[in-house]
Amino acid sequence: MNDKTPPNSRRSFLKGTFVGISAVTLGSQVPALANAGAGKKAERFFAEPEDSFLEFAVDRIIPPDERWPGAREAGVVEYIDRQMAGPWGRGELVYRHGPFYGGTAAQGYQFEYTPAELFRRSINAINNQFAAQGTSFNALSDTDKDAYLAKLEKGGIDLDGVDSAVFFDQLLGMTVQGFFADPMYGGNRNMAGWRMIGFPGAYADYYDLVDKHGIEFKREPLSIADRDHPDSSLHKMKMRRA
C-alpha cells in the first residue's frame, strides 16, 4: 500500500497506536468479541448516566477532527455496552477465584470484580464525585475533560474500590477495541477506524495483487458480516463447501 499520509497526522498516530496496542490489548481481550454476533438483538448494560459519561470520555480518548469521526460517533460506547452485557463482561471467560494479588501487565486481568462490575463501580463513583461538587464530567470543557482523564490515568484516585489507573487502562483498551474491531460487534461504525488507517478488513485473499508492489489498495473495506460479498472470506468458504 502506498501511504502518503503526513507523518504527524491523526491517521498516522492512530495507525501507530493500533499496531502498538493490538498485540497486548486486543490480543488479551479476544474472548470479548464472542459476546455479540451479527443479527442478534444486543443486550443493554449501562444506565443513562453511565452511558452519558462514556460518550464524552471515549470522545476525548479518540476525538473527532475535520475528516474523521471520534469514538462517540464511531459507536464505541455501543461496543463497550455489548461487551459488558455479555459473557466476558459478566466474568464468565476469566478465572475469578481468589486470592487476588496485583499482577504484572503480562498476567492479564487480575481483579476481584468482573469487567462489568469494574466499569459500573468506577463510572458511578466518578459521577457521584462530580455530583457532590454540583457538576458533571460532561459539563467540563474539553481541556478540563482531558486533564481529569489524565488524573485517572496517573492513578491514586479511589473509584469505589477500583484504582483510577486500572479503570483508565480498561477504558482505553475497550475504546481502541471499539474503534478498530469488526463493525459486527457494534463499534467501528461505517468502518471509520479501518478507513482511517487503510485496513481492508475481511477479504478472503489478494491473489490478483500478490505480484504487485508499491500500489495503493482502493477497495472498500469488508466486515466479517459481509458474508454475501463475493470477495469475503465467509462467502468463499461457503462456495468451497458447496
Backbone as JSON, one array per atom type, in Angstrom:
{
  "sequence": "MNDKTPPNSRRSFLKGTFVGISAVTLGSQVPALANAGAGKKAERFFAEPEDSFLEFAVDRIIPPDERWPGAREAGVVEYIDRQMAGPWGRGELVYRHGPFYGGTAAQGYQFEYTPAELFRRSINAINNQFAAQGTSFNALSDTDKDAYLAKLEKGGIDLDGVDSAVFFDQLLGMTVQGFFADPMYGGNRNMAGWRMIGFPGAYADYYDLVDKHGIEFKREPLSIADRDHPDSSLHKMKMRRA",
  "N": [[0.85, -1.2, 0.0], [0.51, 2.22, -0.79], [1.24, 4.68, 1.22], [0.74, 7.96, 1.66], [0.35, 9.68, 3.71], [0.87, 12.5, 5.81], [3.54, 12.46, 8.25], [2.9, 13.36, 10.85], [0.19, 13.28, 11.12], [-3.22, 12.75, 12.31], [-4.17, 10.31, 11.44], [-1.82, 8.81, 11.04], [-0.91, 8.74, 13.69], [-2.96, 7.28, 15.04], [-2.84, 4.96, 13.57], [-0.32, 4.0, 14.29], [-0.81, 3.71, 17.02], [-2.77, 1.72, 17.01], [-1.33, -0.49, 15.99], [0.59, -0.74, 17.99], [-0.89, -1.25, 20.31], [-2.54, -3.37, 19.7], [-1.46, -5.99, 19.86], [-1.25, -6.44, 22.58], [-3.51, -5.32, 24.0], [-5.84, -5.9, 22.35], [-5.29, -8.54, 21.72], [-5.23, -9.78, 24.24], [-7.82, -9.61, 24.97], [-9.44, -10.97, 23.28], [-11.56, -12.92, 23.75], [-13.69, -11.27, 24.41], [-14.88, -10.47, 22.06], [-16.6, -12.44, 21.37], [-19.04, -11.99, 22.37], [-21.16, -10.66, 21.06], [-22.72, -11.37, 18.28], [-23.4, -10.84, 14.76], [-26.68, -9.87, 13.71], [-28.08, -10.47, 16.01], [-30.19, -9.29, 18.63], [-28.95, -6.75, 20.53], [-28.06, -6.87, 23.95], [-28.57, -4.53, 26.64], [-26.5, -2.79, 28.89], [-25.46, -0.52, 30.35], [-26.78, 2.12, 32.38], [-28.46, 5.29, 31.8], [-26.94, 7.56, 32.98], [-24.39, 6.39, 33.2], [-23.86, 5.64, 30.58], [-23.84, 8.15, 29.41], [-21.56, 9.37, 30.57], [-19.58, 7.73, 29.41], [-19.91, 8.29, 26.67], [-18.87, 10.9, 26.44], [-16.32, 10.58, 27.5], [-14.94, 8.62, 25.92], [-14.83, 10.03, 23.58], [-12.96, 11.93, 24.06], [-10.7, 10.44, 24.28], [-10.38, 9.32, 21.72], [-10.76, 11.71, 19.74], [-12.96, 13.56, 17.47], [-12.09, 14.91, 14.22], [-11.54, 17.23, 11.49], [-11.89, 15.5, 9.4], [-12.35, 12.82, 10.21], [-14.54, 10.77, 12.22], [-15.02, 10.85, 15.83], [-14.58, 8.62, 18.67], [-17.08, 8.44, 19.84], [-19.04, 8.95, 17.79], [-18.35, 6.86, 16.18], [-19.47, 4.67, 17.36], [-18.4, 3.46, 19.62], [-19.25, 3.33, 22.3], [-21.49, 1.72, 22.17], [-20.27, -0.67, 21.45], [-18.73, -1.19, 23.81], [-20.8, -1.39, 25.65], [-22.15, -3.71, 24.76], [-20.18, -5.6, 25.25], [-19.99, -5.54, 28.06], [-22.51, -6.44, 28.73], [-22.47, -9.06, 28.01], [-21.05, -12.47, 28.13], [-18.26, -12.08, 28.62], [-18.16, -9.59, 29.98], [-19.59, -10.31, 32.24], [-17.8, -11.87, 33.5], [-17.5, -14.53, 32.85], [-15.59, -15.64, 31.29], [-13.14, -15.43, 32.42], [-10.76, -16.36, 34.94], [-11.76, -16.28, 38.25], [-11.39, -16.85, 40.95], [-10.18, -16.34, 44.24], [-6.92, -16.27, 45.96], [-6.62, -12.67, 45.44], [-4.18, -10.82, 43.89], [-2.06, -8.03, 43.1], [-1.13, -8.21, 39.89], [1.29, -8.51, 37.18], [1.5, -6.63, 34.08], [1.72, -8.46, 32.04], [0.32, -10.62, 32.96], [-2.35, -10.31, 32.6], [-5.89, -9.92, 33.25], [-6.51, -9.32, 36.64], [-8.31, -8.93, 38.73], [-10.75, -8.71, 41.4], [-13.3, -8.01, 40.72], [-15.83, -8.46, 38.22], [-15.41, -7.55, 34.72], [-17.64, -5.96, 34.02], [-18.62, -5.16, 36.54], [-16.41, -3.7, 37.41], [-16.37, -1.54, 35.6], [-18.92, -0.41, 36.13], [-18.81, 0.26, 38.92], [-16.68, 2.08, 38.88], [-17.48, 4.14, 37.06], [-19.87, 5.06, 38.24], [-18.82, 5.97, 40.66], [-17.23, 8.09, 39.76], [-19.23, 9.75, 38.61], [-20.69, 10.3, 40.94], [-18.81, 11.69, 42.47], [-18.49, 14.04, 40.99], [-21.13, 14.97, 41.09], [-21.37, 15.6, 43.78], [-20.01, 17.93, 43.79], [-21.66, 19.53, 42.49], [-21.72, 19.42, 39.73], [-20.83, 17.89, 36.56], [-18.94, 15.41, 34.75], [-19.46, 15.64, 32.03], [-20.1, 18.28, 31.76], [-17.76, 19.68, 31.78], [-15.17, 21.6, 30.14], [-13.49, 20.71, 27.05], [-10.74, 20.79, 27.49], [-10.59, 20.57, 30.28], [-11.81, 18.11, 30.62], [-9.88, 16.47, 29.43], [-7.78, 16.91, 31.22], [-8.81, 15.79, 33.56], [-9.12, 13.08, 32.81], [-6.45, 12.51, 32.48], [-5.61, 12.61, 35.12], [-6.98, 10.38, 36.11], [-5.64, 8.41, 34.68], [-3.1, 8.6, 35.78], [-3.47, 7.52, 38.29], [-4.24, 6.54, 41.74], [-6.64, 7.61, 42.58], [-9.46, 6.71, 44.3], [-11.99, 4.73, 43.14], [-14.53, 3.66, 44.24], [-13.35, 1.29, 45.31], [-11.8, 0.59, 43.15], [-8.77, 1.3, 41.64], [-8.04, 4.33, 39.99], [-6.25, 4.27, 37.84], [-6.36, 1.66, 36.99], [-9.0, 1.5, 36.06], [-8.87, 3.44, 34.0], [-7.03, 2.27, 32.26], [-8.46, 0.0, 31.43], [-10.64, 1.29, 30.21], [-9.36, 2.69, 28.14], [-8.33, 0.54, 26.63], [-10.73, -0.76, 25.83], [-11.88, 1.27, 24.35], [-10.13, 1.56, 22.18], [-10.43, -1.01, 21.09], [-13.19, -0.9, 20.38], [-13.13, 1.05, 18.42], [-11.63, -0.03, 16.37], [-12.35, -2.72, 16.0], [-14.12, -5.35, 14.2], [-17.04, -4.16, 12.58], [-19.32, -5.7, 13.11], [-19.51, -6.15, 15.79], [-20.5, -3.92, 16.99], [-19.08, -1.47, 17.25], [-16.79, 0.75, 15.45], [-18.26, 2.08, 13.44], [-19.55, 2.35, 10.18], [-17.14, 1.53, 9.35], [-15.16, 3.32, 10.02], [-12.78, 3.44, 11.54], [-11.17, 1.57, 10.22], [-11.05, 2.66, 7.64], [-9.64, 4.96, 8.19], [-7.02, 4.09, 8.81], [-6.44, 2.62, 6.61], [-7.05, -0.09, 6.51], [-8.11, -3.13, 5.04], [-9.98, -5.04, 5.91], [-12.04, -7.98, 5.96], [-11.23, -9.49, 3.58], [-11.03, -12.36, 1.48], [-8.77, -13.21, 0.05], [-5.81, -12.05, -1.69], [-5.09, -12.63, -4.26], [-4.92, -11.62, -6.87], [-3.24, -9.53, -6.53], [-0.82, -10.32, -5.58], [1.66, -10.24, -6.84], [2.15, -7.59, -7.2], [3.55, -4.52, -6.3], [3.96, -1.69, -4.1], [1.66, -0.26, -4.69], [-1.47, 1.52, -4.34], [-4.09, 0.34, -2.33], [-7.38, 0.17, -3.2], [-9.93, -0.8, -2.61], [-13.23, -1.06, -1.15], [-13.5, -1.47, 2.38], [-14.18, -4.62, 4.0], [-16.52, -6.12, 6.19], [-16.66, -8.88, 8.52], [-19.27, -9.62, 8.65], [-20.2, -9.17, 6.12], [-21.04, -11.4, 4.55], [-22.1, -12.25, 2.13], [-20.8, -10.96, 0.15], [-18.88, -11.3, -2.79], [-16.1, -11.33, -2.5], [-15.6, -11.81, 0.15], [-14.28, -13.57, 3.01], [-15.98, -15.42, 4.27], [-17.92, -15.89, 2.32], [-16.42, -17.11, 0.26], [-15.55, -19.37, 1.59], [-17.98, -20.65, 1.95], [-18.64, -21.19, -0.71], [-16.66, -23.0, -1.38], [-17.41, -25.15, 0.15], [-19.8, -25.85, -0.95]],
  "CA": [[0.0, 0.0, 0.0], [1.28, 3.45, -0.87], [0.68, 5.59, 2.22], [1.36, 9.26, 1.54], [-0.15, 10.5, 4.81], [1.92, 13.21, 6.55], [3.96, 11.68, 9.41], [2.34, 13.84, 12.12], [-1.26, 13.35, 11.03], [-4.01, 11.93, 13.25], [-4.24, 8.97, 10.89], [-0.56, 8.15, 11.35], [-0.86, 8.5, 15.13], [-3.85, 6.18, 15.4], [-2.33, 3.75, 12.93], [0.74, 3.51, 15.16], [-1.43, 3.29, 18.27], [-3.44, 0.44, 16.78], [-0.32, -1.52, 15.87], [1.26, -0.91, 19.27], [-1.78, -1.75, 21.35], [-3.31, -4.53, 19.29], [-0.88, -7.25, 20.31], [-1.47, -6.6, 24.01], [-4.89, -5.05, 24.41], [-6.81, -6.67, 21.59], [-4.97, -9.95, 21.83], [-5.56, -10.3, 25.56], [-9.25, -9.5, 25.21], [-10.16, -11.58, 22.16], [-12.84, -13.53, 24.12], [-14.76, -10.28, 24.48], [-15.53, -10.35, 20.78], [-17.58, -13.51, 21.2], [-20.27, -11.64, 23.08], [-22.27, -10.11, 20.28], [-22.62, -11.67, 16.87], [-24.28, -10.08, 13.88], [-28.03, -10.38, 13.57], [-28.72, -10.69, 17.3], [-30.57, -8.08, 19.33], [-27.95, -6.51, 21.56], [-28.49, -6.55, 25.31], [-28.07, -3.26, 27.13], [-25.95, -2.9, 30.24], [-25.3, 0.75, 31.05], [-27.87, 3.06, 32.59], [-28.22, 6.54, 31.07], [-25.81, 8.35, 33.48], [-23.15, 5.69, 32.88], [-23.72, 5.75, 29.14], [-23.52, 9.54, 29.1], [-20.15, 9.58, 30.89], [-18.76, 7.04, 28.42], [-19.98, 9.01, 25.4], [-17.96, 12.05, 26.46], [-14.96, 10.14, 27.83], [-14.28, 7.97, 24.77], [-14.64, 11.02, 22.53], [-11.73, 12.65, 24.35], [-9.6, 9.5, 24.03], [-10.24, 9.39, 20.27], [-11.67, 12.81, 19.38], [-13.18, 13.78, 16.04], [-11.39, 16.03, 13.59], [-12.26, 17.73, 10.32], [-12.09, 14.44, 8.4], [-12.75, 11.53, 10.76], [-15.36, 10.83, 13.44], [-14.4, 10.39, 17.06], [-15.04, 7.32, 19.17], [-18.52, 8.51, 20.12], [-19.78, 8.79, 16.54], [-18.0, 5.56, 15.61], [-20.21, 3.6, 18.03], [-17.57, 2.76, 20.61], [-20.0, 3.06, 23.53], [-22.32, 0.53, 21.91], [-19.37, -1.82, 21.54], [-18.42, -1.45, 25.21], [-22.04, -1.82, 26.29], [-22.38, -5.11, 24.39], [-19.21, -6.45, 25.94], [-20.35, -5.6, 29.47], [-23.76, -7.19, 28.86], [-22.27, -10.44, 27.59], [-20.28, -13.4, 29.0], [-16.97, -11.51, 29.06], [-18.43, -8.59, 31.0], [-20.06, -11.0, 33.45], [-16.68, -12.61, 34.09], [-17.62, -15.96, 32.6], [-14.46, -16.09, 30.48], [-11.89, -15.2, 33.15], [-10.64, -17.06, 36.23], [-12.09, -15.25, 39.24], [-11.27, -17.33, 42.32], [-9.06, -15.73, 44.97], [-6.71, -14.88, 46.41], [-6.36, -11.68, 44.41], [-2.97, -10.03, 44.09], [-1.74, -7.16, 41.98], [-0.25, -8.9, 38.96], [2.0, -7.7, 36.19], [0.73, -6.39, 32.86], [1.76, -9.67, 31.22], [-0.55, -11.64, 33.54], [-3.74, -10.07, 32.23], [-6.89, -9.45, 34.2], [-6.19, -9.87, 37.96], [-9.13, -8.21, 39.69], [-11.85, -9.46, 42.01], [-14.56, -7.63, 40.09], [-15.99, -8.76, 36.8], [-15.23, -6.32, 33.95], [-18.84, -5.13, 34.11], [-18.63, -4.56, 37.88], [-15.33, -2.72, 37.46], [-16.83, -0.35, 34.88], [-20.06, 0.2, 36.82], [-18.35, 0.88, 40.16], [-15.81, 3.22, 38.57], [-18.24, 5.23, 36.45], [-20.78, 5.63, 39.25], [-18.01, 6.74, 41.62], [-16.88, 9.35, 39.09], [-20.43, 10.59, 38.53], [-21.04, 10.74, 42.29], [-17.83, 12.69, 42.89], [-18.83, 15.31, 40.33], [-22.44, 15.41, 41.59], [-21.14, 16.22, 45.09], [-19.49, 19.27, 43.52], [-22.69, 20.26, 41.76], [-21.45, 19.46, 38.29], [-20.66, 16.57, 35.97], [-17.82, 15.3, 33.8], [-19.93, 16.08, 30.73], [-20.2, 19.74, 31.74], [-16.42, 20.26, 31.71], [-14.63, 21.92, 28.83], [-12.65, 19.63, 26.53], [-9.44, 20.86, 28.16], [-10.74, 20.05, 31.63], [-12.06, 16.67, 30.48], [-8.58, 15.84, 29.2], [-7.0, 16.99, 32.46], [-9.37, 14.82, 34.5], [-8.75, 11.75, 32.34], [-5.02, 12.36, 32.76], [-5.51, 12.28, 36.55], [-7.38, 8.98, 36.25], [-4.56, 7.58, 34.14], [-1.97, 8.63, 36.72], [-3.79, 6.62, 39.38], [-4.3, 7.07, 43.1], [-7.99, 8.04, 42.91], [-10.28, 5.55, 44.64], [-13.29, 4.7, 42.47], [-15.32, 2.62, 44.9], [-12.58, 0.05, 45.39], [-11.01, 0.4, 41.93], [-7.83, 2.39, 41.42], [-8.4, 5.03, 38.76], [-5.36, 3.86, 36.75], [-6.89, 0.38, 36.49], [-10.17, 1.8, 35.25], [-8.49, 4.14, 32.77], [-6.4, 1.3, 31.37], [-9.54, -0.8, 30.84], [-11.41, 2.16, 29.33], [-8.54, 2.93, 26.96], [-8.3, -0.68, 25.83], [-12.03, -1.0, 25.22], [-12.1, 2.31, 23.35], [-9.36, 1.17, 21.0], [-11.12, -2.16, 20.51], [-14.43, -0.48, 19.75], [-12.86, 1.89, 17.25], [-10.98, -0.79, 15.3], [-12.87, -4.08, 15.83], [-15.07, -5.52, 13.11], [-18.31, -3.48, 12.9], [-20.38, -6.61, 13.55], [-19.55, -6.16, 17.24], [-21.16, -2.72, 17.49], [-18.29, -0.26, 17.07], [-16.21, 0.96, 14.12], [-19.41, 2.36, 12.58], [-19.19, 2.69, 8.81], [-15.74, 1.12, 9.2], [-14.37, 4.56, 10.07], [-11.43, 3.15, 12.02], [-10.44, 0.87, 9.16], [-10.8, 3.6, 6.55], [-8.63, 5.91, 8.65], [-5.67, 3.52, 8.75], [-6.26, 1.9, 5.36], [-7.15, -1.54, 6.7], [-9.16, -3.59, 4.12], [-10.98, -5.89, 6.52], [-12.09, -9.45, 5.85], [-11.13, -10.06, 2.24], [-10.6, -13.75, 1.55], [-7.4, -13.35, -0.47], [-5.31, -10.96, -2.53], [-4.38, -13.39, -5.29], [-4.67, -10.8, -8.04], [-2.28, -8.47, -6.2], [0.32, -10.89, -4.88], [2.92, -9.9, -7.51], [2.18, -6.15, -7.43], [4.13, -3.88, -5.11], [4.01, -0.24, -4.08], [0.45, 0.35, -5.23], [-2.48, 1.84, -3.34], [-5.23, -0.58, -2.31], [-8.52, 1.08, -3.25], [-11.22, -1.46, -2.44], [-13.98, -0.76, 0.05], [-13.25, -2.48, 3.41], [-15.23, -5.62, 4.2], [-16.76, -6.67, 7.52], [-16.94, -10.31, 8.58], [-20.7, -9.78, 8.44], [-20.5, -9.07, 4.69], [-20.82, -12.8, 4.15], [-22.56, -12.5, 0.77], [-19.92, -10.28, -0.8], [-18.1, -12.35, -3.47], [-14.69, -11.34, -2.08], [-15.47, -12.03, 1.58], [-13.75, -14.87, 3.4], [-17.07, -16.34, 4.56], [-18.56, -16.28, 1.05], [-15.56, -18.06, -0.46], [-15.57, -20.61, 2.33], [-19.27, -21.26, 1.65], [-18.57, -21.69, -2.07], [-15.81, -24.19, -1.4], [-18.13, -26.25, 0.77], [-20.98, -26.17, -1.76]],
  "C": [[0.88, 1.24, 0.0], [0.67, 4.49, 0.05], [1.42, 6.91, 2.18], [0.9, 10.22, 2.64], [0.99, 11.2, 5.51], [2.25, 12.5, 7.85], [3.33, 12.11, 10.72], [0.81, 13.9, 12.12], [-1.93, 12.47, 12.08], [-4.08, 10.49, 12.77], [-2.98, 8.18, 11.21], [-0.47, 7.8, 12.82], [-1.71, 7.3, 15.52], [-3.42, 4.88, 14.76], [-1.23, 3.14, 13.79], [0.2, 3.01, 16.48], [-2.07, 1.94, 18.13], [-2.42, -0.69, 16.72], [0.33, -1.81, 17.2], [0.4, -1.57, 20.31], [-2.38, -3.09, 20.99], [-2.77, -5.83, 19.84], [-1.15, -7.5, 21.78], [-2.94, -6.48, 24.37], [-5.89, -5.92, 23.67], [-6.55, -8.15, 21.75], [-5.39, -10.53, 23.16], [-7.05, -10.32, 25.81], [-10.06, -10.11, 24.08], [-11.47, -12.23, 22.58], [-13.99, -12.53, 24.18], [-15.54, -10.21, 23.18], [-16.57, -11.43, 20.55], [-18.95, -13.13, 21.74], [-21.44, -11.3, 22.18], [-22.08, -10.37, 18.81], [-23.59, -10.83, 16.07], [-25.67, -10.72, 13.87], [-28.75, -10.64, 14.88], [-29.06, -9.34, 17.94], [-29.65, -7.88, 20.52], [-28.6, -6.24, 22.91], [-27.92, -5.19, 25.69], [-27.61, -3.42, 28.57], [-25.98, -1.56, 30.96], [-26.61, 1.52, 31.2], [-27.49, 4.4, 31.95], [-27.06, 7.37, 31.64], [-24.45, 7.71, 33.17], [-22.84, 5.84, 31.39], [-23.27, 7.15, 28.74], [-22.06, 9.84, 29.4], [-19.27, 8.97, 29.81], [-18.74, 7.78, 27.09], [-18.96, 10.14, 25.35], [-16.52, 11.62, 26.71], [-14.26, 9.53, 26.61], [-14.01, 8.98, 23.67], [-13.47, 11.95, 22.82], [-10.52, 11.74, 24.14], [-9.31, 9.42, 22.53], [-11.21, 10.47, 19.79], [-11.87, 12.92, 17.88], [-12.27, 14.88, 15.52], [-12.15, 16.42, 12.33], [-12.55, 16.64, 9.29], [-12.72, 13.18, 8.98], [-13.61, 11.69, 12.01], [-14.55, 10.43, 14.66], [-15.01, 9.08, 17.5], [-16.55, 7.31, 19.41], [-19.33, 8.23, 18.86], [-19.51, 7.43, 15.9], [-18.65, 4.38, 16.34], [-19.45, 2.86, 19.1], [-18.35, 2.43, 21.88], [-20.92, 1.86, 23.34], [-21.49, -0.74, 22.0], [-19.09, -2.18, 23.0], [-19.65, -1.98, 25.94], [-22.32, -3.3, 26.0], [-21.43, -6.04, 25.14], [-19.57, -6.61, 27.42], [-21.61, -6.43, 29.7], [-23.58, -8.68, 28.59], [-21.42, -11.26, 28.54], [-18.97, -12.82, 29.48], [-17.19, -10.48, 30.16], [-18.87, -9.2, 32.31], [-18.96, -11.84, 34.1], [-16.71, -14.09, 33.84], [-16.42, -16.52, 31.84], [-13.12, -15.81, 31.15], [-11.92, -15.97, 34.46], [-10.8, -16.04, 37.34], [-12.03, -15.76, 40.68], [-10.03, -16.72, 42.98], [-7.97, -16.73, 45.29], [-6.35, -13.96, 45.26], [-5.14, -10.85, 44.79], [-2.77, -9.13, 42.88], [-0.73, -7.83, 41.08], [0.5, -7.94, 38.06], [1.12, -7.55, 34.96], [0.65, -7.65, 32.01], [0.81, -10.76, 31.73], [-2.03, -11.4, 33.27], [-4.62, -9.64, 33.39], [-6.69, -10.13, 35.56], [-7.1, -9.32, 39.06], [-10.29, -9.05, 40.21], [-13.19, -9.14, 41.38], [-14.63, -8.16, 38.66], [-15.73, -7.47, 36.02], [-16.44, -5.4, 34.04], [-18.93, -4.44, 35.47], [-17.59, -3.46, 37.98], [-15.76, -1.43, 36.77], [-17.95, 0.35, 35.64], [-19.62, 0.91, 38.1], [-17.57, 2.15, 39.86], [-16.61, 4.39, 38.03], [-19.19, 5.87, 37.45], [-20.03, 6.44, 40.29], [-17.62, 8.09, 41.03], [-18.09, 10.29, 39.03], [-20.83, 11.13, 39.9], [-20.09, 11.82, 42.8], [-18.14, 14.05, 42.27], [-20.16, 15.86, 40.86], [-22.3, 16.1, 42.94], [-20.6, 17.63, 44.95], [-20.49, 20.11, 42.73], [-22.48, 20.35, 40.28], [-21.37, 18.04, 37.75], [-19.46, 16.58, 35.04], [-18.23, 15.89, 32.46], [-19.95, 17.6, 30.61], [-18.84, 20.42, 31.63], [-16.08, 20.66, 30.27], [-13.78, 20.75, 28.34], [-11.29, 19.6, 27.22], [-9.52, 20.26, 29.55], [-11.08, 18.55, 31.61], [-10.74, 15.94, 30.31], [-7.74, 15.81, 30.46], [-7.51, 15.97, 33.47], [-9.02, 13.4, 34.09], [-7.27, 11.48, 32.6], [-4.8, 12.02, 34.24], [-5.92, 10.83, 36.8], [-6.25, 8.06, 35.8], [-3.38, 7.51, 35.09], [-2.2, 7.71, 37.9], [-3.86, 7.32, 40.73], [-5.66, 7.61, 43.49], [-8.83, 6.79, 43.14], [-11.65, 5.68, 43.98], [-14.08, 3.52, 43.01], [-14.6, 1.27, 44.88], [-11.72, -0.24, 44.18], [-10.05, 1.58, 41.81], [-8.1, 3.02, 40.05], [-7.51, 4.63, 37.58], [-5.82, 2.55, 36.14], [-8.09, 0.64, 35.59], [-9.79, 2.46, 33.95], [-7.87, 3.18, 31.77], [-7.45, 0.43, 30.67], [-10.36, 0.04, 29.85], [-10.65, 2.43, 28.03], [-8.55, 1.71, 26.04], [-9.62, -0.94, 25.12], [-12.36, 0.04, 24.16], [-11.37, 1.98, 22.05], [-10.01, -0.03, 20.3], [-12.35, -1.72, 19.73], [-14.24, 0.33, 18.49], [-12.33, 1.07, 16.08], [-11.51, -2.21, 15.09], [-13.84, -4.14, 14.65], [-16.41, -4.88, 13.5], [-19.42, -4.41, 13.38], [-20.51, -6.66, 15.07], [-20.06, -4.85, 17.84], [-20.4, -1.43, 17.31], [-17.81, -0.11, 15.64], [-17.31, 1.21, 13.09], [-18.96, 2.89, 11.23], [-17.72, 2.39, 8.52], [-14.8, 2.32, 9.21], [-12.95, 4.31, 10.52], [-10.59, 2.49, 10.95], [-10.09, 1.81, 8.02], [-9.67, 4.58, 6.93], [-7.21, 5.37, 8.48], [-5.41, 2.73, 7.48], [-6.32, 0.41, 5.49], [-8.31, -2.07, 5.86], [-10.22, -4.47, 4.74], [-10.87, -7.34, 6.12], [-12.14, -9.96, 4.42], [-10.56, -11.47, 2.34], [-9.16, -13.91, 1.1], [-7.06, -12.13, -1.32], [-4.53, -11.55, -3.7], [-4.01, -12.53, -6.49], [-3.64, -9.7, -7.8], [-0.96, -9.0, -5.65], [1.66, -10.51, -5.53], [3.02, -8.4, -7.83], [2.62, -5.45, -6.15], [4.06, -2.35, -5.23], [2.8, 0.44, -4.67], [-0.54, 0.61, -4.1], [-3.65, 0.87, -3.47], [-6.5, 0.24, -2.19], [-9.86, 0.4, -3.13], [-11.9, -0.99, -1.15], [-13.69, -1.83, 1.1], [-14.45, -3.39, 3.6], [-15.31, -6.04, 5.66], [-16.91, -8.18, 7.42], [-18.41, -10.56, 8.27], [-21.11, -9.66, 6.98], [-20.34, -10.43, 4.03], [-21.24, -13.09, 2.73], [-21.74, -11.76, -0.28], [-19.01, -11.32, -1.46], [-16.63, -12.41, -3.06], [-14.51, -11.59, -0.59], [-14.97, -13.43, 1.87], [-14.86, -15.87, 3.65], [-17.77, -16.8, 3.29], [-17.72, -17.32, 0.32], [-15.5, -19.39, 0.26], [-16.87, -21.38, 2.03], [-19.25, -21.88, 0.25], [-17.73, -22.95, -2.16], [-16.53, -25.4, -0.83], [-19.31, -26.72, -0.06], [-20.67, -27.28, -2.79]]
}
